[in-house]
Amino acid sequence: MEENIKSKLETLTLKDNFMFGAVMCESENCRPFLEMVLGFPIGKLTVNLEKSLIYHPDYKGVRLDVEAQDERHTRYNIEMQVIRKPYLARRARYYRSQLDMDLLLRGHSYGNLPDTFVIFICDFDPFGYENYRYVFQNTCQEKTDFLLPDGQTTVFLSTCGKNPDDVSEKLVSFLQYIGSDLKKSTEEFEDDYVRLLQAAVRKVKASREMEARYMILQEMLESERAAGREEGKAEGKAEGKAEAVLDLLDDLPGELPDGLKNDILLNRDSKTLRHYLKLAASAHSVEEFMRSLSLAAHP
């Protein structure tokens, strides 16, 4: 088992969520990234290890984002997004709200809400305009050069950009590194920051502590997959019973109302569906089945 985990860990690149969280939880790796993407200097940066490397029981699956704050209390949330998923912009909105809610729950007023930056690193073009970087802030429709002073910025980075003249060479080099496969990601890059990240990846792969963390992650994922398979089996059995009820009723005289048909199809309670089956099997008409249901509901 350990040998297999070690082998899998060796195949990871920085775009893997586990590897990204493990590398970026070090402030000396995270701060240059933020400065490169946002274009302003950042002083002391503290990465929240609890959010970056701990597996949250409150979320389905494993959430390995990177959350940090600087000495001005500005908050940063960085997400690696390898697979295109729907509603990416609305997910960014959700992450922003989580950053704010975390502070308000501690009793802070609205005036104490810090500036927040949510950054998605996408191994695809999220909007189709072939940009390496998309920066969003709220602007006034009537006066487009006026920014709403709500302190929120959302950035989407794309490894598929084609506008190198509009961004820094360092950002292009970083995104090319992110988009690389395992072989290409180990080749020598001219950029100092990419070389720093390559060294950090090698350090993670050589770490017994990170190997143990990765083993825990794999075990959690397997447990979740097993639970999902069991849930799927139960769902399939319930769906089969619902269809059996409708098959029996189709052979009876009378017509089942669409609303009741949908209720039966969507029902996933085994006890209720067994009751439906018994009533449908003993009924001589759809009307008799419905009457029996009514009597059972109002004895």
N, C-alpha and C positions, 0 to 999 in steps of 0.2 A: 504493500500500500504506500509506504513512504517513498519507495523508489519511483513508483508511478507518479506521485505528487511532485517529486523533484523533477521528473521528466517533463511534466506539464508546465511547471513553473519556468523551466528553461525555454519554453516556446513562446512565452509572453513577450509582447512589445509594450511600449508605453501607452498605446491606445486601449489596452485591456484595463478595465475599471480597477481591478485589484492593484495592478502595477502602477497605474496613475495615482491612486490614493497613497500607495506606499512611498512613491517618489516625492509627490507634492506635499506630503505632511512635513517635510523638512523645509523650513522657511528660506534657507539659502537656495533652494530649487524653485520655490513658489514665488518669491518676491521678484526675481528677474522676469519671470513670465508675466506677472501683472504689470510691471513697468513697461515691458515690450508691447503688450496689448493695449494698455490704456494711455500710454504716452506721458506719464508724469511720475516723478520720483516718489517712492514709498519708503518711509522710515522703518522703524521697528515693526516687524510683522509677526503676529502670533497665529499659528494654525491650530484650529480646534481639533485635537486628536480624537476626541470622543465622536465628533461628527465625521471625521475623515477615515478612521480605521476600525471603528466599532460597528458591529452588525446590529441594526436597530430592530427590536422586536415589534415596534409600532408600525412598521412598513411591511407590506407583502414583498418577500424576496429580500435582497441585500442592497442597501443604499450606500454607495461608496463615494459620495461627493466630497469635495474639498471646501471647507469653510474656514475663513480667516478674517482677522481684523487688524488694522494698523493702529499706530499710536494716537491717531485722531478719531479712533473708534469707527472709521469707515469699515463696512462689512463687505466681504467678497465671497461669492459662491461660484465654484468652478465645476462644470459637469462635462464628462467625456461622453459623447454620443456617437457610437459607431454605427448603429442600425437606425435607419430612418423610421420614425414613428409619428403617428398623427398628432396634431395639436401641440406641436413643439412650442409655439409662442405662448400658448395658454399654460403649458408646463412652466415656462419661465415666469409667468405671472404668479403661479402657485409658489414657486421657490421664493420670489420676492416677498410674498405675504407671510411665508414662514419665518423669514428673517425679521420682519417687523413684529410679528406676533410674539416671537421669543422675547423681545424687549418689553412689549406692552404687558405681558403676563407678569413681569417683574415689578410692575407698578410705575413705569416711566410714563411721562406725558408725551403727547404727539411731538412737542417741540424737541424732545430728546432723541427722536428717531434719527439715526445717522444716515449718511449717504450709503447707498447699496449698489453693488455691481454684480449682476448675474451673467456669467460667461459660459457659453456652450461651445465646446470644441467638436465640430462635426466632421466625420469622415465621409462627407457627401455635401452637396450644395443645398442648403436648406430652403433657398428661395429661388434658385434657378437663374440668377443674374451673373454668375461666374465671378463673384467677388471673393476675395480672401477673408474680408471682414465686413460685417454688417453691424452698425451701431444704431441703437434706437433710444430716443428720449421723447418725452411728451412735449409736443409743440402746439401752439395756438393756431387753429385753422384760419382765423382772420388776420393773424400776424405771424407768419411762419418762422420769423427769426427770433420769436419770443419763446423761450423754453419754460415750461411749467417748473417752478422751483420745488419739486417734490423729492429731489435727491436720488432719483432712480435712473439707472442706466442698464440696458441689456445689450450684450454683445454676442453675436454668433460668428464663430470662425469656421472657415471651410477649407479642407485640404484640396478642394477641386477648383480653387480660384484661378483666374487667368488675367488678373490685373496687377502684376508685380510693381508697376510704376506708381500705384496708389498707396502702397504700404511699404514698410521697411524691409530690407533684405533679410534681417534677422527673423522677422515674422514669417516670411516666405520659407526660409530654411527650416524653421521650426515646424511649420505645417507640412512641408515635404517629408520631414522626419516622422511626424505622426502618421502620415499616410503610407509609410513604407512597410513592406513585409519584413519578416524576421531577418532574412539574409541582408537586405538592403539597409535595415536599421542598424546593423552592426558595422557597416562600412564607415570609413572615415569621412566626417563632415568638416568643412572649413570653419563653420561657425562655432565660437567658443561655448555658447550656451548649449547648443546641441551636444557638444562633447561632454559638458558637465552632466547633462541628462543621461547620456550613454553610460557614463561612469556610475551614476546613481542606480541605473537599471542593473548593471553588473553587481553592484553592492547588494541590492535586494535579492538577486538570485543566489548569492553566496551566503545569505543570512539564514541561520537556523531558526531565528525567531520569526522571520517572514515566511519561511517554509511552513512553520507550525500554524501561523495565521491562515495561510493559503489552504492548508489541510482542513482547518475548521470551516472555512468558506465552502470548500467542495462538499464537505459532509452536510452542511446546512442546505446547499443547493440540491443535493441528492434527496434529503429528507423532504424538501419542498416538492420536488418532482414526484416522489413516491406518494405524498399526500394528494397531489394533483391527479395522479393516476387513480387513486382510490375514489376521489371525488368524482372523477369522470365515469368510473364504473357505476357508482351509485346513481349518477345522473342518467346514465344509459339505461339502467334497470327501471328507474321511475318513468322515463320516456317510453320504454317498451310497454309498461303497464297501462299508461295513459292511452297509447295507440290501441292496445287490446280492448280497452273499454269502448273506444270509438268504433272498432271493428264489430264488436258485438251489437252495438246500437245501430250500425248501418244495416244489419240484417233484420231489424225490427221495423214494423210499420210505424210511420210517423217521421217527423223531421226534427232534429235537434237544433235549437236556436244557436246562432253563431257565438253569442256571448258565452253560453254554457260550454260549447265545444272548446273555445279558447281557454276557459277556466280549467277544463279537464286536461288539456294539452300542457298547460303551464304548471299544473300542480306537481310538486315533487315530494309530497308527503306519502310515504309508503303505506301507512295505515289507512289514510283516506282513499288512496287508489285501490287498495284491496277491498275496501267497502264498496267503492264504485263497481268493481268487477263483480262482486257478489250480486249487487242489485241489477246490473245489466244482464247477468247470466240467468237470473230468475224472472226478469220482466218479460211480458208478452208484447209490449209496445213501448215506444219512446215516451208516450204520455204516462204510462205506468211507472217507468223508471224515474221520470221527473216528479211524479207524485210521491214515490218512495223517498226521494231525496228531500222533498219538502217536509214529509212526516218526520224524517230523521232529524232535520234541522229544528222543527217545532213540534216536539213530542206532546 
